[in-house]
Amino acid sequence: MASSAPLHGSELIDCARANANKGIEVASQRCGYGDDISTFESELKKACASIGVEIESFKDLTEDGAYSNKEQGVEIAPDTPNQL
């Protein structure tokens, strides 16, 4: 469902992330910016900056982007259950 007014702050970030896999056009519509994609992306950058997250573009919110939920690191586990 599209917002009736343009979202800002954390609400904008949440909405954009929820719709990131659908593309920037859909996310812009659903976040209340309609076809004004440049304003949508500009406001999204401001919202992310306000919480200390730097993004270069909307694509950074997608699964492969900088703001994804994937954690980086190494999984450490024993070779066998006997080595627990």
Helices and strands as residue ranges (DSSP letters): H 9-18, G 20-22, H 24-30, H 37-50, G 58-61, G 81-83
